[in-house]
Amino acid sequence: MGRGRFGTDGVRGLANGLLTPELALNIGRASARVLDAPMVVIGRDTRRSGPMLAAALAAGFASEGVDVIDVGVLPTPGVASLCASRGVPGAVVSASHNPFADNGIKILAAGGTKLSDEVEAAIEAELDALDADALDADAFGAERPTGERIGEIHSEPELAQGYVEHLLGCLPPRALASLRIVVDCAHGAATPVAREVLTGLGAHCIVIGDEPTGTNINDGVGSTHPEALAEAVLAHHADLGLALDGDADRLVAVDHTGAILDGDVLLALFAKDLSTRGELSKNTIVVTVMTNLGFHRAMQSAEIEVRVVPVGDRNVMHALDAEGLSLGGEQSGHVIFRSRATTGDGLLTGILLADLVVRTSTPLAELADGALTLFPQVLAAVSVADVDGFSTSSEIREAIEAAETQIEGRGRILVRASGTEPVIRVMVEAEDADEADQFARQLVETVIGALGTRQ
């Protein structure tokens, strides 16, 4: 991603490196001009750079005459929920599952949905205009609001309670009273609210990853490191575990045996349950190109239609809304229940998963075992020096084509540039695990040879 450019989930990069306070200020100003709303809600995760960037972002909005409600540390879906209830845009300062030194800015449209491509392009154009103004002494500061037209900034962390109450209202009182649940907050944005939600629904709740220092978000915990949760589930003899990421918009689960269940498994469980109850709109689910072939076969057996979109929960959301569908998500753990939320919500997904266990009187391990049979899948994230060179590399393109020819009929290959970090993602699926690993290794070596490694 170039400077100030939106990836698959906002603008993201090294805090105070690519993502500076000056850039955050201008993103606020540009967003205010394009969104044209009197008020915006801003939340963040627990990174050290969060308060700095949130303050700059708020200043940008206020300098354009927009009032700001700063809710402090709150999950992305929590901010989206507040935007939906108030009918105003929002912004989240978070780099999700990235290491603590990174940060990001996600802008939400009025009502709490992700921005369209057209709106993002308009904001980028305003960013370019602001950069040009900075070089033009006559244009700098022209026509900015002054006096009482300057936006006000209010700190209202107590509004997080509205999000908690929204989640509590999704299930009957004490619906989870029979369960012992471990939740891993990734030392991130769910830390202030996760325990209250689960205990409020009656669960016996053990919380880990709930001691943020500003530098430990996602560090050996959370949805990208669910092994810590698996150990805690076994140690506490829990019924299940819920692993959130830094901004709590995704979920990876763990059953009582310590087995880790990704988004594909969760989506299969929810799709079959909703379909059986006649609550899966048009009996159709939306997934991305990363979704395991085993999922597709399971849906075919269950006579559930599948729509496939590019990677990114925004793409899933657009497909849901375009067809009036109710369920979609990603292998990474973004699950969208469209009638209940405007974005992926890890805590919502977690409590609905726990409710499924209670309603069926069936352990999660047994539910997952009958949901689908996953193809062996090898995933590799290659940090590269020249991520922009991926799209033009004939060496990589030819290697992918050769591998696809060899594996045709027995699996599939997907190689893509990340939209949130300087990484090339390699995915190989095959009926044979050794074959998948062999092709993945070859492609990783080709990517490194063509693009170099990031220092």
LINQUI-V748860 format. One record per pair of residues at least 24 apart in sequence whose C-alpha atoms are under 10 Angstrom apart, sorted by the first residue. I is the first residue (numbers start at 1). GAP is how many residues later the second one is. Records with the same first field share a line. If there is no record, write none. Layout:
BEGIN
I->GAP ; GAP
END
This chain:
BEGIN
1->386 ; 387 ; 417 ; 418 ; 419 ; 420 ; 421
2->386
3->121 ; 124
4->101 ; 119 ; 120 ; 123 ; 124
5->115 ; 116 ; 118 ; 119 ; 120 ; 122
6->98 ; 99 ; 100 ; 101 ; 111 ; 114 ; 115 ; 117 ; 118 ; 413 ; 414
7->99 ; 113 ; 305 ; 411 ; 412 ; 413 ; 414
8->98 ; 302 ; 303 ; 304 ; 305 ; 306 ; 307 ; 410 ; 411 ; 412 ; 413
9->86 ; 87 ; 95 ; 96 ; 97 ; 98 ; 105 ; 106 ; 303 ; 304 ; 305 ; 410 ; 411
10->81 ; 82 ; 83 ; 84 ; 85 ; 94 ; 95 ; 96 ; 97 ; 98 ; 104 ; 105 ; 110 ; 409 ; 410
11->82 ; 83 ; 84 ; 92 ; 93 ; 94 ; 95 ; 96 ; 408 ; 409 ; 410
12->81 ; 82 ; 83 ; 84 ; 86 ; 90 ; 91 ; 92 ; 93 ; 94 ; 407 ; 408 ; 409
13->82 ; 85 ; 88 ; 89 ; 90 ; 91 ; 92 ; 407 ; 408 ; 409
14->35 ; 81 ; 84 ; 85 ; 86 ; 87 ; 88 ; 89 ; 90 ; 407
15->32 ; 33 ; 34 ; 35 ; 37 ; 38 ; 80 ; 85 ; 86 ; 87 ; 88 ; 89
16->33 ; 36 ; 37 ; 85 ; 86 ; 87
17->84 ; 85 ; 86
18->84 ; 85 ; 86
19->30 ; 34 ; 83 ; 84 ; 85 ; 86
20->29 ; 32 ; 33 ; 36 ; 83
21->28 ; 31 ; 32 ; 33 ; 34 ; 35 ; 36 ; 39
22->31 ; 34 ; 35 ; 38
23->30 ; 33 ; 34 ; 37 ; 104 ; 108
24->28 ; 29 ; 30 ; 31 ; 32 ; 33 ; 34 ; 35 ; 36 ; 37 ; 69 ; 80 ; 81
25->28 ; 29 ; 30 ; 31 ; 32 ; 33 ; 34 ; 35 ; 36 ; 37 ; 38
26->30 ; 31 ; 33 ; 34 ; 35 ; 37 ; 97 ; 100 ; 101 ; 102 ; 104 ; 105
27->29 ; 30 ; 31 ; 33 ; 34 ; 78 ; 80 ; 96 ; 97 ; 99 ; 100 ; 103
28->26 ; 28 ; 29 ; 30 ; 31 ; 32 ; 33 ; 34 ; 35 ; 36 ; 38 ; 63 ; 77 ; 79 ; 95 ; 99
29->28 ; 29 ; 30 ; 31 ; 32 ; 33 ; 34 ; 35 ; 36 ; 37 ; 94 ; 97 ; 98 ; 101
30->30 ; 31 ; 34 ; 92 ; 93 ; 94 ; 95 ; 96 ; 97 ; 98 ; 99 ; 100
31->26 ; 29 ; 30 ; 33 ; 58 ; 59 ; 60 ; 76 ; 77 ; 78 ; 88 ; 89 ; 91 ; 92 ; 93 ; 95 ; 96
32->28 ; 29 ; 30 ; 31 ; 32 ; 33 ; 34 ; 57 ; 91 ; 94
33->28 ; 31 ; 32 ; 33 ; 89 ; 90 ; 93
34->85 ; 86 ; 87 ; 88 ; 89 ; 90 ; 91 ; 92
35->53 ; 54 ; 72 ; 73 ; 74 ; 75 ; 80 ; 84 ; 87 ; 88
36->28 ; 29 ; 30 ; 53 ; 74
37->24 ; 28 ; 29 ; 30 ; 50 ; 51 ; 52 ; 72 ; 73
38->24 ; 26 ; 27 ; 28 ; 29 ; 30 ; 50 ; 51 ; 113
39->26 ; 27 ; 28 ; 29 ; 30 ; 44 ; 47 ; 48 ; 49 ; 50 ; 51 ; 71 ; 112 ; 113 ; 114
40->26 ; 27 ; 28 ; 29 ; 30 ; 43 ; 46 ; 47 ; 48 ; 49 ; 50 ; 51 ; 67 ; 68 ; 69 ; 70 ; 113
41->26 ; 27 ; 28 ; 29 ; 30 ; 31 ; 38 ; 39 ; 41 ; 42 ; 45 ; 47 ; 48 ; 49 ; 50 ; 51 ; 66 ; 67 ; 69 ; 71 ; 112 ; 113 ; 115
42->26 ; 27 ; 28 ; 29 ; 30 ; 31 ; 32 ; 34 ; 37 ; 38 ; 40 ; 41 ; 47 ; 48 ; 49 ; 50 ; 51 ; 63 ; 64 ; 65 ; 66 ; 113
43->26 ; 27 ; 28 ; 29 ; 30 ; 31 ; 32 ; 33 ; 35 ; 36 ; 37 ; 47 ; 48 ; 49 ; 50 ; 51 ; 63 ; 114 ; 117 ; 146 ; 204
44->26 ; 27 ; 28 ; 29 ; 30 ; 31 ; 32 ; 35 ; 47 ; 48 ; 49 ; 50 ; 51 ; 52 ; 59 ; 60 ; 61 ; 62 ; 144 ; 145 ; 202 ; 203
45->27 ; 28 ; 29 ; 30 ; 31 ; 47 ; 48 ; 49 ; 50 ; 51 ; 58 ; 142 ; 143 ; 144 ; 145 ; 146 ; 167 ; 169 ; 172 ; 201 ; 202 ; 203
46->26 ; 27 ; 28 ; 47 ; 48 ; 54 ; 140 ; 141 ; 142 ; 143 ; 144 ; 145 ; 165 ; 166 ; 167 ; 168 ; 169 ; 170 ; 171 ; 200 ; 201
47->26 ; 46 ; 47 ; 48 ; 52 ; 53 ; 54 ; 55 ; 56 ; 140 ; 141 ; 142 ; 165 ; 166 ; 167 ; 168 ; 169 ; 170 ; 199
48->52 ; 53 ; 54 ; 55 ; 164 ; 165 ; 166 ; 167 ; 168 ; 169
49->44 ; 45 ; 51 ; 52 ; 53 ; 54 ; 55 ; 165 ; 166
50->42 ; 43 ; 44 ; 45 ; 50 ; 52 ; 53 ; 54 ; 55 ; 164
51->42
52->41
53->40 ; 41 ; 50 ; 51 ; 52
54->37 ; 38 ; 39 ; 40 ; 51
55->98
57->34 ; 35 ; 36 ; 48
58->33 ; 93 ; 94 ; 95 ; 96
59->91 ; 92 ; 93 ; 94
60->91
61->89 ; 90 ; 91 ; 92
62->83 ; 87 ; 88 ; 89 ; 90 ; 91
63->78 ; 81 ; 82 ; 83 ; 86 ; 87 ; 88 ; 89
64->79 ; 80 ; 81 ; 82 ; 85 ; 86 ; 87
65->79 ; 80 ; 81 ; 82 ; 83 ; 84 ; 85 ; 86 ; 87
66->79 ; 83 ; 84 ; 85 ; 86 ; 87
67->82 ; 83 ; 84 ; 85 ; 86 ; 87
68->83 ; 84 ; 85 ; 86 ; 87 ; 88
69->83 ; 84 ; 85 ; 86 ; 87 ; 88 ; 90
70->83 ; 84 ; 85 ; 86 ; 87 ; 89
71->83 ; 84 ; 85 ; 86 ; 87 ; 88 ; 89
72->83 ; 84 ; 85 ; 86 ; 87 ; 88 ; 117
73->84 ; 87 ; 115 ; 116 ; 117 ; 118 ; 119 ; 120 ; 174
74->83 ; 85 ; 86 ; 89 ; 114 ; 115 ; 116 ; 117 ; 118 ; 119 ; 173 ; 174
75->85 ; 88 ; 113 ; 114 ; 115 ; 116 ; 117 ; 118 ; 119 ; 170 ; 171 ; 172 ; 173 ; 174 ; 270 ; 271 ; 272
76->30 ; 32 ; 36 ; 113 ; 114 ; 170 ; 171 ; 172 ; 173 ; 174 ; 267 ; 268 ; 269 ; 270
77->35 ; 36 ; 86 ; 170 ; 171 ; 172 ; 173 ; 264 ; 265 ; 266 ; 267 ; 268 ; 269 ; 270 ; 271
78->34 ; 81 ; 82 ; 83 ; 84 ; 85 ; 86 ; 88 ; 89 ; 111 ; 112 ; 115 ; 169 ; 170 ; 171 ; 263 ; 265 ; 267 ; 269
79->29 ; 33 ; 80 ; 81 ; 83 ; 84
80->27 ; 28 ; 29 ; 30 ; 31 ; 32 ; 33 ; 34 ; 83 ; 261 ; 262 ; 263 ; 264 ; 265
81->30 ; 31 ; 32 ; 79 ; 81 ; 82 ; 83 ; 85 ; 86 ; 259 ; 260 ; 261 ; 262
82->29 ; 30 ; 77 ; 78 ; 80 ; 81 ; 84
83->25 ; 26 ; 27 ; 28 ; 29 ; 30 ; 259
84->25 ; 26 ; 27 ; 28 ; 29 ; 257 ; 258
85->25 ; 26 ; 27 ; 77 ; 78
86->24 ; 25 ; 26
87->24 ; 25
88->24
89->24 ; 25 ; 26
90->24
92->155
93->154
94->94 ; 95 ; 152 ; 153
95->122 ; 150 ; 151 ; 152 ; 325 ; 326
96->92 ; 93 ; 121 ; 122 ; 148 ; 149 ; 150 ; 151 ; 152 ; 153 ; 154 ; 324
97->89 ; 91 ; 120 ; 121 ; 122 ; 125 ; 126 ; 127 ; 128 ; 147 ; 148 ; 149 ; 150 ; 151 ; 152 ; 153
98->119 ; 120 ; 121 ; 126 ; 147 ; 148 ; 322 ; 323
99->116 ; 117 ; 118 ; 119 ; 120 ; 147
100->88 ; 114 ; 115 ; 116 ; 117 ; 118 ; 119 ; 146
101->113 ; 114 ; 115 ; 116
102->319
104->316
108->234 ; 235
111->231
112->229 ; 230 ; 231
113->201 ; 204 ; 205 ; 228 ; 229 ; 230
114->199 ; 200 ; 201 ; 203 ; 204 ; 228 ; 229
115->199 ; 203
116->198 ; 199 ; 202
117->197
160->32 ; 33
161->32 ; 35
163->30 ; 34
164->29 ; 30 ; 32 ; 33 ; 34 ; 36 ; 183
165->31 ; 32 ; 35
166->31 ; 174 ; 175 ; 182
167->30 ; 31 ; 33 ; 34 ; 173 ; 174 ; 180 ; 181 ; 184 ; 185
168->28 ; 29 ; 30 ; 31 ; 32 ; 33 ; 180 ; 183
169->32
170->31 ; 170 ; 178 ; 181 ; 182
171->30 ; 180 ; 181 ; 184
172->29 ; 183
173->27 ; 28 ; 29
174->24 ; 25 ; 26 ; 27 ; 28 ; 29
175->25 ; 26 ; 27 ; 28 ; 176 ; 179 ; 180 ; 183 ; 184
176->24 ; 25 ; 26 ; 27 ; 28 ; 175 ; 176 ; 178 ; 179 ; 180 ; 181 ; 182 ; 183
177->24 ; 25 ; 26 ; 27 ; 181
178->24 ; 25 ; 26 ; 61 ; 176 ; 179 ; 180
179->24 ; 25 ; 26 ; 59 ; 60 ; 61 ; 175 ; 176 ; 178 ; 179
180->24 ; 25 ; 26 ; 53 ; 56 ; 57 ; 58 ; 59 ; 60 ; 61 ; 76 ; 174
181->24 ; 25 ; 26 ; 51 ; 52 ; 55 ; 56 ; 57 ; 58 ; 59 ; 60 ; 61 ; 73 ; 74 ; 75 ; 169 ; 170 ; 173
182->24 ; 25 ; 26 ; 47 ; 48 ; 50 ; 51 ; 52 ; 54 ; 55 ; 56 ; 57 ; 58 ; 59 ; 60 ; 61 ; 71 ; 72
183->24 ; 25 ; 26 ; 27 ; 39 ; 46 ; 49 ; 50 ; 57 ; 58 ; 59 ; 60 ; 61 ; 70 ; 71 ; 164 ; 167
184->24 ; 25 ; 26 ; 37 ; 38 ; 39 ; 41 ; 42 ; 44 ; 45 ; 46 ; 48 ; 57 ; 58 ; 59 ; 60 ; 61 ; 67 ; 68 ; 69
185->24 ; 25 ; 26 ; 27 ; 32 ; 33 ; 36 ; 37 ; 38 ; 44 ; 57 ; 58 ; 59 ; 60 ; 61 ; 62 ; 63 ; 162
186->24 ; 25 ; 26 ; 30 ; 31 ; 32 ; 33 ; 34 ; 35 ; 36 ; 37 ; 38 ; 39 ; 40 ; 43 ; 57 ; 58 ; 59 ; 60 ; 61 ; 62
187->24 ; 25 ; 26 ; 27 ; 28 ; 29 ; 30 ; 31 ; 32 ; 33 ; 34 ; 35 ; 57 ; 58 ; 59 ; 60
188->24 ; 25 ; 26 ; 28 ; 29 ; 30 ; 33 ; 34 ; 56 ; 57 ; 58 ; 59 ; 60
189->28 ; 55 ; 56 ; 57 ; 58 ; 59 ; 60
190->54 ; 55 ; 56 ; 57 ; 58 ; 59 ; 156 ; 157
191->53 ; 55 ; 56 ; 57
193->154
194->50 ; 54 ; 153
197->150 ; 151 ; 154
198->149 ; 152 ; 153 ; 156
201->150 ; 154
203->148 ; 151
204->34
205->33 ; 36
206->26 ; 27 ; 30 ; 32 ; 35
207->25 ; 34 ; 35
208->24 ; 35
209->34 ; 35
217->28 ; 29 ; 30
218->26 ; 27 ; 28 ; 29
219->27
221->24 ; 25
222->24 ; 26 ; 28 ; 29 ; 30
223->25 ; 27 ; 28 ; 29 ; 30 ; 37 ; 39 ; 109 ; 110 ; 123
224->27 ; 28 ; 108
225->27
226->25 ; 26 ; 27 ; 28 ; 32 ; 33 ; 34 ; 35 ; 36
227->27 ; 31 ; 32 ; 33
228->30
229->24 ; 25 ; 29 ; 31
230->24 ; 25 ; 26 ; 27 ; 28 ; 29 ; 30
231->26 ; 27
232->26
233->24 ; 25 ; 26
234->24
239->115 ; 118 ; 124 ; 125 ; 126
240->110 ; 113 ; 114 ; 117 ; 123 ; 124 ; 125
241->109 ; 113 ; 123
242->104 ; 105 ; 107 ; 108 ; 109 ; 111 ; 112
243->90 ; 103 ; 104 ; 107
244->89 ; 101 ; 102 ; 103 ; 106
245->88 ; 101
247->98 ; 99
248->86 ; 96 ; 97 ; 98 ; 99 ; 100
249->64 ; 84 ; 85 ; 86 ; 87 ; 94 ; 95 ; 96 ; 97 ; 98 ; 99 ; 100
250->63 ; 79 ; 80 ; 81 ; 82 ; 83 ; 84 ; 85 ; 86 ; 93 ; 94 ; 95 ; 96 ; 97 ; 98 ; 99 ; 100
251->80 ; 81 ; 82 ; 83 ; 84 ; 93 ; 94 ; 95 ; 96 ; 97 ; 98 ; 99
252->79 ; 80 ; 81 ; 82 ; 94 ; 97 ; 98
253->80 ; 93 ; 96 ; 97 ; 100 ; 111
254->110 ; 111
255->108 ; 109 ; 110 ; 111 ; 112 ; 113
256->107 ; 108 ; 109 ; 110
257->106 ; 107 ; 108
258->107
259->105 ; 106 ; 109
260->105
261->70 ; 72 ; 103 ; 104 ; 107
262->68 ; 69 ; 70 ; 71 ; 72
263->24 ; 28 ; 29 ; 66 ; 67 ; 68 ; 69 ; 70 ; 71 ; 72
264->26 ; 27 ; 28 ; 29 ; 30 ; 31 ; 32 ; 65 ; 66 ; 67 ; 68 ; 69 ; 70 ; 71 ; 107 ; 108 ; 110
265->26 ; 27 ; 29 ; 30 ; 66 ; 68 ; 102 ; 103 ; 104 ; 105 ; 106 ; 107 ; 108 ; 109
266->63 ; 64 ; 65 ; 67 ; 68 ; 69 ; 83 ; 84 ; 87 ; 101 ; 102 ; 105
267->24 ; 28 ; 60 ; 61 ; 62 ; 63 ; 64 ; 66 ; 67 ; 68 ; 69 ; 82 ; 104
268->26 ; 27 ; 28 ; 30 ; 31 ; 34 ; 100 ; 102 ; 103 ; 104
269->84 ; 87 ; 95 ; 98 ; 99 ; 101 ; 102 ; 103
270->57 ; 58 ; 65 ; 67 ; 79 ; 82 ; 83 ; 86 ; 101
271->28 ; 31 ; 33 ; 55 ; 56 ; 57 ; 100
272->26 ; 27 ; 30 ; 31 ; 32 ; 99
273->83 ; 87
274->52 ; 53
275->27 ; 28 ; 29
276->26
279->47 ; 48
280->24 ; 45 ; 46 ; 47
281->39 ; 42 ; 43 ; 44 ; 45 ; 46
282->41 ; 42 ; 43 ; 44
283->42 ; 43 ; 44
284->36 ; 39 ; 40 ; 41 ; 42 ; 43 ; 44
285->31 ; 34 ; 35 ; 40 ; 41 ; 42 ; 43 ; 44
286->29 ; 30 ; 31 ; 32 ; 33 ; 34 ; 39 ; 40 ; 41 ; 42 ; 43 ; 44 ; 49 ; 50
287->24 ; 25 ; 26 ; 28 ; 29 ; 30 ; 32 ; 33 ; 40 ; 41 ; 42 ; 43 ; 44 ; 48
288->24 ; 25 ; 27 ; 28 ; 40 ; 41 ; 42 ; 43
289->41 ; 42 ; 125
290->40 ; 41 ; 42 ; 89 ; 123 ; 124 ; 137 ; 138 ; 139
291->38 ; 39 ; 40 ; 41 ; 83
292->39 ; 80 ; 81 ; 82 ; 83 ; 84 ; 85 ; 120 ; 136 ; 137
293->79 ; 80 ; 81 ; 82 ; 83 ; 84 ; 118 ; 119 ; 136 ; 137 ; 138
294->77 ; 78 ; 79 ; 80 ; 81 ; 82 ; 135
295->76 ; 77 ; 78 ; 79 ; 80
296->76 ; 78
297->75 ; 76 ; 77
298->72 ; 73 ; 74 ; 75 ; 76
299->72 ; 73
301->71
302->69
311->105 ; 107 ; 108
312->107
313->30 ; 31
314->28 ; 29 ; 30
316->27 ; 28
317->25 ; 26 ; 27
374->55 ; 57
375->36 ; 53 ; 54 ; 55 ; 56 ; 57 ; 58 ; 61
376->35 ; 52 ; 53 ; 54 ; 55 ; 56 ; 57 ; 58 ; 59 ; 60 ; 61
377->34 ; 35 ; 36 ; 50 ; 51 ; 52 ; 53 ; 54 ; 55 ; 56 ; 59 ; 60 ; 63
378->35 ; 48 ; 49 ; 50 ; 51 ; 52 ; 55 ; 56 ; 57 ; 58 ; 59 ; 60 ; 61 ; 62 ; 63
379->35 ; 36 ; 46 ; 47 ; 48 ; 49 ; 50 ; 57 ; 58 ; 61
380->35 ; 43 ; 44 ; 45 ; 46 ; 47 ; 48 ; 57 ; 60 ; 61 ; 63 ; 64
381->34 ; 35 ; 36 ; 37 ; 41 ; 42 ; 43 ; 44 ; 45 ; 46 ; 63
382->35 ; 36 ; 40 ; 41 ; 42 ; 43 ; 44 ; 62 ; 63 ; 65 ; 66 ; 69 ; 70 ; 71 ; 72
383->35 ; 38 ; 39 ; 40 ; 41 ; 42 ; 64 ; 65 ; 68 ; 69 ; 70 ; 71 ; 72
384->33 ; 37 ; 38 ; 39 ; 40 ; 63 ; 64 ; 65 ; 66 ; 67 ; 68 ; 69 ; 70 ; 71
385->37 ; 38 ; 63 ; 65 ; 66 ; 67 ; 68 ; 69 ; 70
386->36 ; 37 ; 38 ; 62 ; 64 ; 65 ; 66 ; 67 ; 68
387->30 ; 31 ; 34 ; 35 ; 36 ; 37 ; 60 ; 64 ; 65 ; 66 ; 67
388->29 ; 34 ; 63
389->28 ; 61 ; 62
390->25 ; 26 ; 27 ; 33 ; 34 ; 57 ; 60 ; 61
391->25 ; 26
393->54 ; 57 ; 58
394->56
395->51 ; 52 ; 54 ; 55
396->47 ; 48 ; 49 ; 50 ; 51 ; 52 ; 53 ; 54 ; 55
397->49 ; 50
398->48
399->40 ; 43 ; 44 ; 47 ; 48
400->39 ; 42 ; 43 ; 46
403->25 ; 36 ; 37 ; 39 ; 40
404->24 ; 35
406->33
407->24 ; 28 ; 29 ; 32
410->25 ; 26
411->24 ; 25
412->24
413->26 ; 27 ; 30
414->26
415->25 ; 28 ; 29 ; 32
422->31 ; 32
423->30 ; 31
424->24 ; 27
END
